[in-house]
Amino acid sequence: MLGDTTSGGATPGDTPPGDNAGGRPGRRALILVENLSVPFDRRVWQECTTLRDAGWEVHVICPRGTKRDTEAETVIDGVRIHRYPLRAATGGPSGYLREYGAALWHTARLARGVGPVDVVHACNPPDLLFLPALWLKRRGARFVFDQHDLIPELYLSRFGRGKDLLYRGVCGLERLTYRAADIVLATNESYKDVAVRRGGRHPADVFVVRSAPATDRFQPVPAEPELKRGKPHLLCYLGVMGPQDGVDYALRALAKLRDELGRTDWHAVFVGSGDAFDAMVELSRSLGLTDQVQFTGRVPDADLVRYLSTADVCLSPDPRNPLNDVSTMNKVLEYMAMGRPVVSFDLREARVSAGDAAVYAPANDEAEFARLVAGLMDDPEKRARMGKIGEERINGELSWRNSQASLLAAYTAACRDRAPLPAGAAGRARIKAKIAAGIAVGIVAGVKAGRRPRR
């Protein structure tokens, strides 16, 4: 998914490879999403249109959006979307129980209306959608688990409670999801390694489908100097602003850029929103950055492109923690698609994605992060070189075209002929589902999976 900037739909910039690769006329796929509406969830939307172009009839069940994606049922570019009302968790444990309980009930209700499907494709978070997927499996569907987030790592990174009872419960739900799935989609090689090592999946059943920007959405436009508010340099952050996304690290680094390095020749814009938005605005105020740091909230695509086209340096301040170190940051890919140089903390998957399109500060070192920003501000030739490297990577090895081929191969594998399930397997699956439902009631109160990045 993208950096939480707009919920408008867009088709991928590339067309699927081959002649209906992985698709067969008349085949039906049902994609389940709880965390976001569609097409606001850009990764899911790209998958939908890829499958559609390969000959699949695609249905999606997801929550309604608040400002967009509000229709209960709609068809967009040939994809039929079924949406349900969902109130985000508030008010403590009962709020989380209501959210996830309502989501599962609505998902099951709408799935019955969709009817038989060849593939049910469930996207986490949360790791609960295997429950309706098991019901569909018993009716002949194959189950593809699309692992957007590692929920155990998210729990450790977001809540800081260690490997307590709730953590063990989260791990249990992840194991049940892995076991129920016929095929697993991983967003990068680190996630694939977890599916194999921790999930016990055979490597041949795990397909890496990397998130990638829709290149038709990220087309540079002429820079607008007025966006720099009279300063020589514009610094830009794009993405979700949640507790684990590092906006606080970026703000403290900018304060050091001003106070310790004596640099005031910059204006910074933070594009996006999230759970921590208000807290980040307050932190900026407390650091005395109000005159130099602008928070836009979510913006339309056209404004997003204007800011990125004008930016001199882009910021990826996600701190090192169990989740971020192995996750692909969508904002980094979007910066690269726009030919912008990136400053990041030294995370394993950040290096895999950006390579030499970024410079890397030691993990969580705000002072060095500030020094790297200053160095790029002073070196326009290096900025241009890094930007070109990023564009080449996005249009080459990291392009959505490669992910399309992997997605379609995964669907081909999911639909390959298989021997009938052993006697009693369906009964055991029902027992596991009942056990998992009991576990879920006990633990979802403590776990509300935030969006990635994601971003």
RODO-2510 file (C-alpha; in nm, 4 decimals, decimal comma):
residues 455
     n   res          X          Y          Z
     1     m     0,0000     0,0000     0,0000
     2     l     0,1036     0,3542    -0,0481
     3     g     0,2005     0,6243     0,1912
     4     d    -0,1479     0,7059     0,3193
     5     t    -0,1922     1,0109     0,1009
     6     t    -0,5026     0,9536    -0,1056
     7     s    -0,7730     0,6958    -0,1459
     8     g    -0,8479     0,7374    -0,5139
     9     g    -0,8244     0,4345    -0,7396
    10     a    -0,5584     0,3862    -1,0038
    11     t    -0,4676     0,1034    -1,2339
    12     p    -0,1077    -0,0190    -1,2511
    13     g     0,1222     0,1500    -1,4943
    14     d     0,2284    -0,1792    -1,6479
    15     t     0,0227    -0,4515    -1,8115
    16     p     0,0505    -0,8143    -1,7075
    17     p     0,3155    -1,0188    -1,8838
    18     g     0,2303    -1,2990    -2,1196
    19     d    -0,0989    -1,4094    -2,2622
    20     n    -0,3358    -1,4508    -1,9672
    21     a    -0,0507    -1,5931    -1,7597
    22     g    -0,1952    -1,7519    -1,4477
    23     g    -0,5501    -1,6750    -1,5536
    24     r    -0,8208    -1,8928    -1,6994
    25     p    -1,1469    -1,7612    -1,8434
    26     g    -1,4326    -1,8022    -1,5976
    27     r    -1,2161    -1,8363    -1,2871
    28     r    -1,3322    -1,6325    -0,9872
    29     a    -1,1192    -1,4806    -0,7104
    30     l    -1,2401    -1,3266    -0,3842
    31     i    -0,9985    -1,0926    -0,2046
    32     l    -1,0598    -1,0252     0,1669
    33     v    -0,9280    -0,7064     0,3306
    34     e    -0,9999    -0,5702     0,6798
    35     n    -0,7370    -0,3036     0,7379
    36     l    -0,8221    -0,0632     0,4527
    37     s    -1,0841     0,0120     0,1941
    38     v    -1,0241    -0,0677    -0,1731
    39     p    -0,8990     0,0854    -0,4022
    40     f    -0,7385     0,2968    -0,1260
    41     d    -0,5192    -0,0048    -0,0503
    42     r    -0,2944     0,0379    -0,3532
    43     r    -0,1202    -0,2987    -0,3328
    44     v    -0,4529    -0,4800    -0,3270
    45     w    -0,5826    -0,2673    -0,6126
    46     q    -0,2798    -0,3470    -0,8264
    47     e    -0,3339    -0,7162    -0,7553
    48     c    -0,7025    -0,6850    -0,8494
    49     t    -0,6336    -0,5249    -1,1844
    50     t    -0,3511    -0,7672    -1,2608
    51     l    -0,5836    -1,0618    -1,2047
    52     r    -0,8612    -0,8953    -1,4016
    53     d    -0,6297    -0,8433    -1,6979
    54     a    -0,5278    -1,2102    -1,6768
    55     g    -0,8885    -1,3212    -1,7225
    56     w    -1,0091    -1,3577    -1,3641
    57     e    -1,3451    -1,2367    -1,2359
    58     v    -1,2377    -1,0458    -0,9245
    59     h    -1,4478    -0,9665    -0,6170
    60     v    -1,3254    -0,7764    -0,3099
    61     i    -1,4739    -0,7623     0,0401
    62     c    -1,3434    -0,4741     0,2521
    63     p    -1,4553    -0,1979     0,4926
    64     r    -1,6066     0,1245     0,3667
    65     g    -1,3868     0,4324     0,3711
    66     t    -1,4791     0,7448     0,5637
    67     k    -1,4427     1,0057     0,2891
    68     r    -1,3920     0,7910    -0,0202
    69     d    -1,4711     0,4303    -0,1057
    70     t    -1,8044     0,4823     0,0690
    71     e    -2,0432     0,2899    -0,1593
    72     a    -2,1716    -0,0403    -0,0224
    73     e    -2,1219    -0,2084    -0,3588
    74     t    -1,9588    -0,0854    -0,6758
    75     v    -1,7788    -0,1995    -0,9879
    76     i    -1,4563    -0,0129    -1,0683
    77     d    -1,2688    -0,0986    -1,3865
    78     g    -1,4303    -0,4407    -1,3958
    79     v    -1,3574    -0,5280    -1,0303
    80     r    -1,6665    -0,5772    -0,8114
    81     i    -1,6171    -0,4391    -0,4597
    82     h    -1,8431    -0,5307    -0,1666
    83     r    -1,7970    -0,2998     0,1331
    84     y    -1,9267    -0,3167     0,4881
    85     p    -1,9565    -0,0543     0,7630
    86     l    -1,6805    -0,0791     1,0221
    87     r    -1,6113     0,1386     1,3213
    88     a    -1,2445     0,1567     1,4182
    89     a    -1,1640     0,0276     1,7651
    90     t    -1,2166     0,2771     2,0468
    91     g    -1,2872     0,2486     2,4159
    92     g    -1,0489    -0,0281     2,5151
    93     p    -1,0839    -0,4062     2,4821
    94     s    -1,4534    -0,4026     2,3962
    95     g    -1,3815    -0,1754     2,0990
    96     y    -1,1332    -0,4197     1,9471
    97     l    -1,3696    -0,7107     1,9999
    98     r    -1,6468    -0,5189     1,8265
    99     e    -1,4265    -0,4202     1,5318
   100     y    -1,2881    -0,7638     1,4554
   101     g    -1,6104    -0,9422     1,5380
   102     a    -1,8072    -0,7124     1,3072
   103     a    -1,5477    -0,7465     1,0311
   104     l    -1,5581    -1,1267     1,0409
   105     w    -1,9383    -1,1345     1,0491
   106     h    -1,9724    -0,8947     0,7552
   107     t    -1,7017    -1,0773     0,5607
   108     a    -1,8791    -1,4110     0,6019
   109     r    -2,2153    -1,2540     0,5131
   110     l    -2,0849    -1,0921     0,1956
   111     a    -1,8840    -1,4005     0,0966
   112     r    -2,2025    -1,6067     0,0978
   113     g    -2,3511    -1,3534    -0,1419
   114     v    -2,0531    -1,3726    -0,3772
   115     g    -2,0995    -1,7469    -0,4125
   116     p    -1,8465    -2,0135    -0,5143
   117     v    -1,4933    -1,8977    -0,5980
   118     d    -1,1793    -2,0703    -0,7187
   119     v    -0,9444    -1,8711    -0,4944
   120     v    -0,9978    -1,6853    -0,1683
   121     h    -0,7136    -1,4354    -0,1197
   122     a    -0,6904    -1,2969     0,2363
   123     c    -0,4733    -0,9954     0,3201
   124     n    -0,3573    -0,9340     0,6746
   125     p    -0,3724    -0,7557     0,9163
   126     p    -0,5332    -0,9016     1,1186
   127     d    -0,4374    -1,2688     1,1173
   128     l    -0,8023    -1,3682     1,1541
   129     l    -0,9218    -1,3829     0,7954
   130     f    -0,8242    -1,7483     0,7686
   131     l    -1,1530    -1,8179     0,9506
   132     p    -1,3813    -1,7192     0,6590
   133     a    -1,1150    -1,8558     0,4227
   134     l    -1,1469    -2,2009     0,5837
   135     w    -1,5235    -2,1902     0,5270
   136     l    -1,4609    -2,1187     0,1587
   137     k    -1,1922    -2,3874     0,1390
   138     r    -1,4452    -2,6467     0,2503
   139     r    -1,6495    -2,5398    -0,0503
   140     g    -1,3667    -2,5989    -0,2945
   141     a    -1,1711    -2,2731    -0,2953
   142     r    -0,7927    -2,2522    -0,2691
   143     f    -0,6605    -2,0183    -0,0003
   144     v    -0,3900    -1,7607    -0,0836
   145     f    -0,2553    -1,5777     0,2238
   146     d    -0,1167    -1,2333     0,1357
   147     q     0,1050    -1,1386     0,4308
   148     h     0,1302    -0,7607     0,4316
   149     d     0,2630    -0,7437     0,7893
   150     l     0,4384    -0,9694     1,0373
   151     i     0,1914    -0,9301     1,3222
   152     p     0,4150    -1,0761     1,5988
   153     e     0,6902    -0,8269     1,5067
   154     l     0,4314    -0,5498     1,4840
   155     y     0,3095    -0,6371     1,8337
   156     l     0,6636    -0,6238     1,9751
   157     s     0,7449    -0,2984     1,7949
   158     r     0,4233    -0,1126     1,8664
   159     f     0,3339    -0,2112     2,2207
   160     g     0,6698    -0,2822     2,3858
   161     r     0,5251    -0,5513     2,6125
   162     g     0,7723    -0,8242     2,5245
   163     k     0,6846    -1,1852     2,4509
   164     d     0,3903    -1,2048     2,6879
   165     l     0,0702    -1,4081     2,6674
   166     l    -0,0798    -1,1823     2,4019
   167     y     0,2336    -1,2171     2,1903
   168     r     0,2088    -1,5946     2,2110
   169     g    -0,1549    -1,5734     2,1080
   170     v    -0,0645    -1,3599     1,8066
   171     c     0,1996    -1,6139     1,7068
   172     g    -0,0638    -1,8871     1,7354
   173     l    -0,2995    -1,7080     1,4985
   174     e    -0,0165    -1,6591     1,2505
   175     r     0,0667    -2,0320     1,2643
   176     l    -0,2955    -2,1267     1,2027
   177     t    -0,3085    -1,8905     0,9050
   178     y     0,0073    -2,0387     0,7546
   179     r    -0,1259    -2,3924     0,8008
   180     a    -0,4611    -2,3112     0,6446
   181     a    -0,3104    -2,1457     0,3358
   182     d    -0,2392    -2,3306     0,0127
   183     i    -0,0092    -2,0513    -0,1087
   184     v     0,1612    -1,7627     0,0755
   185     l     0,2452    -1,4258    -0,0802
   186     a     0,5364    -1,2438     0,0858
   187     t     0,6233    -0,8787     0,0252
   188     n     0,9985    -0,9446     0,0299
   189     e     1,2577    -1,2163     0,0856
   190     s     1,2702    -1,1476     0,4608
   191     y     0,8985    -1,2207     0,4891
   192     k     0,9423    -1,5329     0,2769
   193     d     1,2118    -1,6525     0,5144
   194     v     0,9700    -1,6110     0,8059
   195     a     0,7000    -1,8080     0,6214
   196     v     0,9466    -2,0923     0,5633
   197     r     1,1303    -2,0840     0,8949
   198     r     0,8556    -1,9912     1,1379
   199     g     0,5520    -2,0906     0,9362
   200     g     0,6862    -2,4267     0,8222
   201     r     0,5923    -2,3600     0,4601
   202     h     0,7728    -2,5232     0,1690
   203     p     0,9703    -2,2573    -0,0245
   204     a     0,7926    -2,3578    -0,3470
   205     d     0,4595    -2,2507    -0,1928
   206     v     0,5793    -1,9008    -0,0977
   207     f     0,5905    -1,6354    -0,3711
   208     v     0,7514    -1,2934    -0,3303
   209     v     0,5152    -1,0277    -0,4652
   210     r     0,6883    -0,7006    -0,3879
   211     s     0,4881    -0,3815    -0,3540
   212     a     0,5809    -0,1294    -0,6213
   213     p     0,4519     0,2141    -0,7176
   214     a     0,2167     0,2477    -1,0109
   215     t     0,4516     0,4340    -1,2411
   216     d     0,1711     0,6178    -1,4181
   217     r     0,0822     0,7802    -1,0862
   218     f     0,4369     0,8996    -1,0145
   219     q     0,5268     1,1221    -1,3083
   220     p     0,7437     1,4253    -1,2177
   221     v     0,6140     1,7722    -1,2944
   222     p     0,8114     2,0997    -1,2996
   223     a     0,9381     2,2026    -0,9556
   224     e     0,7443     2,4789    -0,7787
   225     p     0,9905     2,6934    -0,5801
   226     e     0,7075     2,8530    -0,3832
   227     l     0,6565     2,5213    -0,2018
   228     k     0,9946     2,5797    -0,0374
   229     r     0,8528     2,8821     0,1500
   230     g     1,1461     3,1042     0,0565
   231     k     1,4170     2,8506     0,1500
   232     p     1,6770     2,6983    -0,0855
   233     h     1,5884     2,3366     0,0032
   234     l     1,2702     2,1345     0,0505
   235     l     1,2762     1,8193     0,2650
   236     c     0,9838     1,5799     0,2283
   237     y     0,8298     1,2966     0,4286
   238     l     0,5495     1,0918     0,2723
   239     g     0,3624     0,8232     0,4580
   240     v     0,1686     0,6932     0,7506
   241     m     0,2246     0,8607     1,0865
   242     g     0,1863     0,5814     1,3373
   243     p     0,3790     0,5044     1,6564
   244     q     0,6334     0,2863     1,4725
   245     d     0,6864     0,5053     1,1647
   246     g     0,9613     0,7296     1,3011
   247     v     0,8179     1,0753     1,2363
   248     d     0,9351     1,1687     1,5870
   249     y     1,2893     1,0649     1,4901
   250     a     1,2697     1,2834     1,1800
   251     l     1,1503     1,5850     1,3774
   252     r     1,4255     1,5499     1,6373
   253     a     1,6800     1,5097     1,3561
   254     l     1,5526     1,8325     1,1970
   255     a     1,5891     2,0095     1,5298
   256     k     1,9518     1,8905     1,5421
   257     l     1,9987     2,0034     1,1813
   258     r     1,8989     2,3514     1,2942
   259     d     2,0519     2,3650     1,6439
   260     e     2,3696     2,1560     1,6164
   261     l     2,4595     2,2071     1,2507
   262     g     2,3331     2,5650     1,2282
   263     r     2,1242     2,4984     0,9164
   264     t     1,8092     2,7003     0,8650
   265     d     1,8172     2,6977     0,4830
   266     w     1,5377     2,4423     0,4520
   267     h     1,1649     2,3948     0,4727
   268     a     1,0156     2,0513     0,5475
   269     v     0,6760     1,9114     0,4525
   270     f     0,5209     1,6020     0,6084
   271     v     0,2522     1,4511     0,3858
   272     g     0,0158     1,1922     0,5298
   273     s    -0,1780     1,1102     0,8423
   274     g    -0,2217     0,8388     1,1018
   275     d    -0,2676     0,7556     1,4682
   276     a     0,0251     0,9730     1,5753
   277     f    -0,0527     1,2780     1,3573
   278     d    -0,1689     1,5084     1,6380
   279     a     0,1174     1,4000     1,8636
   280     m     0,3690     1,4745     1,5864
   281     v     0,2250     1,8222     1,5291
   282     e     0,2591     1,8854     1,9024
   283     l     0,6168     1,7513     1,9065
   284     s     0,7069     1,9837     1,6195
   285     r     0,5661     2,2728     1,8176
   286     s     0,7561     2,1757     2,1323
   287     l     1,0817     2,1567     1,9323
   288     g     1,0258     2,5057     1,7958
   289     l     0,9894     2,3817     1,4376
   290     t     0,6512     2,5314     1,3596
   291     d     0,7891     2,7896     1,1166
   292     q     0,9947     2,5370     0,9228
   293     v     0,7823     2,2204     0,9297
   294     q     0,4476     2,1900     0,7544
   295     f     0,1968     1,9076     0,8067
   296     t    -0,0433     1,8692     0,5158
   297     g    -0,2457     1,5645     0,6175
   298     r    -0,3632     1,3493     0,3286
   299     v    -0,3505     1,5212    -0,0079
   300     p    -0,4711     1,4397    -0,3608
   301     d    -0,2313     1,2699    -0,5989
   302     a    -0,1659     1,5921    -0,7899
   303     d    -0,0437     1,7708    -0,4767
   304     l     0,1637     1,4731    -0,3687
   305     v     0,3444     1,4759    -0,7034
   306     r     0,4020     1,8527    -0,6766
   307     y     0,5743     1,8150    -0,3395
   308     l     0,7882     1,5199    -0,4469
   309     s     0,8853     1,6908    -0,7738
   310     t     1,0080     1,9920    -0,5775
   311     a     1,1781     1,8050    -0,2911
   312     d     1,5575     1,8076    -0,2712
   313     v     1,5850     1,5322    -0,0087
   314     c     1,3279     1,2741     0,1045
   315     l     1,3147     1,1277     0,4547
   316     s     1,2625     0,7660     0,5607
   317     p     1,3085     0,7813     0,9390
   318     d     1,1618     0,4434     1,0338
   319     p     1,3619     0,3315     1,3393
   320     r     1,5143    -0,0119     1,3619
   321     n     1,2822    -0,2495     1,5434
   322     p     1,1744    -0,6110     1,4860
   323     l     0,9164    -0,5096     1,2237
   324     n     1,0830    -0,2248     1,0367
   325     d     1,4136    -0,4052     0,9859
   326     v     1,2470    -0,6702     0,7684
   327     s     0,9698    -0,4629     0,6069
   328     t     0,9666    -0,2876     0,2710
   329     m     0,8844     0,0812     0,3135
   330     n     0,6486     0,1937     0,0405
   331     k     0,7514     0,5559     0,0787
   332     v     1,1099     0,4660    -0,0153
   333     l     0,9866     0,3095    -0,3389
   334     e     0,7715     0,6133    -0,4120
   335     y     1,0625     0,8513    -0,3526
   336     m     1,2689     0,6432    -0,5941
   337     a     0,9938     0,6437    -0,8558
   338     m     1,0097     1,0239    -0,8470
   339     g     1,3897     1,0292    -0,8731
   340     r     1,4465     1,1697    -0,5250
   341     p     1,7475     1,0883    -0,3025
   342     v     1,6630     0,9263     0,0306
   343     v     1,8018     0,9463     0,3844
   344     s     1,7188     0,6344     0,5865
   345     f     1,8263     0,4553     0,8971
   346     d     2,0292     0,1421     0,8234
   347     l     1,7601    -0,1245     0,7938
   348     r     1,8065    -0,4576     0,6188
   349     e     1,5173    -0,4240     0,3762
   350     a     1,5773    -0,0516     0,3216
   351     r     1,9134    -0,1432     0,1686
   352     v     1,7534    -0,4172    -0,0419
   353     s     1,4996    -0,1698    -0,1804
   354     a     1,7009     0,1480    -0,2225
   355     g     2,0591     0,0331    -0,2665
   356     d     2,2669     0,3362    -0,3661
   357     a     1,9562     0,5530    -0,4075
   358     a     1,9762     0,6200    -0,0310
   359     v     2,2314     0,7091     0,2315
   360     y     2,2080     0,5327     0,5660
   361     a     2,2506     0,6579     0,9206
   362     p     2,3353     0,4073     1,1944
   363     a     2,0157     0,2690     1,3431
   364     n     1,8155     0,5357     1,5256
   365     d     2,1055     0,7852     1,5289
   366     e     1,9244     1,1171     1,4859
   367     a     2,2417     1,3285     1,4826
   368     e     2,3928     1,1298     1,1957
   369     f     2,0601     1,1367     1,0143
   370     a     2,0752     1,5177     1,0338
   371     r     2,4342     1,5220     0,9064
   372     l     2,3409     1,3071     0,6075
   373     v     2,0532     1,5414     0,5226
   374     a     2,2923     1,8373     0,5368
   375     g     2,5439     1,6571     0,3178
   376     l     2,2860     1,5931     0,0458
   377     m     2,1585     1,9503     0,0642
   378     d     2,5133     2,0633    -0,0174
   379     d     2,5738     1,8162    -0,3027
   380     p     2,3289     1,8562    -0,5941
   381     e     2,5349     1,6265    -0,8187
   382     k     2,5114     1,3407    -0,5689
   383     r     2,1400     1,4026    -0,5314
   384     a     2,0954     1,3739    -0,9080
   385     r     2,3024     1,0530    -0,9237
   386     m     2,1051     0,8927    -0,6446
   387     g     1,7756     0,9965    -0,8008
   388     k     1,8705     0,8373    -1,1314
   389     i     1,9711     0,5144    -0,9576
   390     g     1,6340     0,5042    -0,7839
   391     e     1,4384     0,5545    -1,1050
   392     e     1,6355     0,2816    -1,2784
   393     r     1,5698     0,0355    -0,9959
   394     i     1,1959     0,1070    -0,9937
   395     n     1,1756     0,0663    -1,3699
   396     g     1,3930    -0,2464    -1,3614
   397     e     1,4315    -0,5108    -1,0929
   398     l     1,1737    -0,3539    -0,8567
   399     s     0,9054    -0,2867    -1,1184
   400     w     0,5483    -0,3981    -1,0643
   401     r     0,5782    -0,5985    -1,3854
   402     n     0,8005    -0,8481    -1,2034
   403     s     0,5530    -0,8655    -0,9151
   404     q     0,2702    -0,9274    -1,1601
   405     a     0,4507    -1,2314    -1,2978
   406     s     0,5013    -1,3675    -0,9448
   407     l     0,1375    -1,3063    -0,8487
   408     l     0,0087    -1,4893    -1,1542
   409     a     0,2511    -1,7759    -1,0932
   410     a     0,1174    -1,8015    -0,7372
   411     y    -0,2384    -1,8276    -0,8657
   412     t    -0,1349    -2,0925    -1,1158
   413     a     0,0214    -2,2899    -0,8294
   414     a    -0,2873    -2,2446    -0,6124
   415     c    -0,5110    -2,3879    -0,8841
   416     r    -0,2937    -2,6776    -0,9861
   417     d    -0,4497    -3,0220    -0,9555
   418     r    -0,4191    -3,1700    -0,6093
   419     a    -0,5068    -3,4986    -0,4460
   420     p    -0,8236    -3,4995    -0,2312
   421     l    -0,7798    -3,4098     0,1344
   422     p    -0,7251    -3,7100     0,3629
   423     a    -1,0274    -3,8385     0,5481
   424     g    -1,1048    -3,6308     0,8550
   425     a    -0,9050    -3,3275     0,7399
   426     a    -1,2142    -3,1109     0,7045
   427     g    -1,3248    -3,2022     1,0567
   428     r    -0,9853    -3,1137     1,1967
   429     a    -0,9990    -2,7795     1,0127
   430     r    -1,3363    -2,7054     1,1764
   431     i    -1,1946    -2,7848     1,5198
   432     k    -0,8949    -2,5558     1,4564
   433     a    -1,1285    -2,2776     1,3461
   434     k    -1,3291    -2,3050     1,6689
   435     i    -1,0113    -2,3016     1,8778
   436     a    -0,8760    -2,0019     1,6861
   437     a    -1,2014    -1,8127     1,7361
   438     g    -1,1670    -1,8624     2,1109
   439     i    -0,8053    -1,7456     2,1034
   440     a    -0,9038    -1,4419     1,8991
   441     v    -1,1644    -1,3291     2,1522
   442     g    -0,8978    -1,3350     2,4209
   443     i    -0,6223    -1,1478     2,2404
   444     v    -0,7559    -0,9035     1,9839
   445     a    -0,8287    -0,6552     2,2612
   446     g    -0,4559    -0,6027     2,2959
   447     v    -0,3602    -0,6008     1,9323
   448     k    -0,4690    -0,3427     1,6785
   449     a    -0,2463    -0,3831     1,3759
   450     g    -0,1483    -0,0454     1,2282
   451     r    -0,0964     0,0030     0,8496
   452     r     0,2480    -0,0398     0,6882
   453     p     0,3879     0,1062     0,5008
   454     r     0,3720    -0,0159     0,4367
   455     r     0,4661     0,2685     0,4032
***
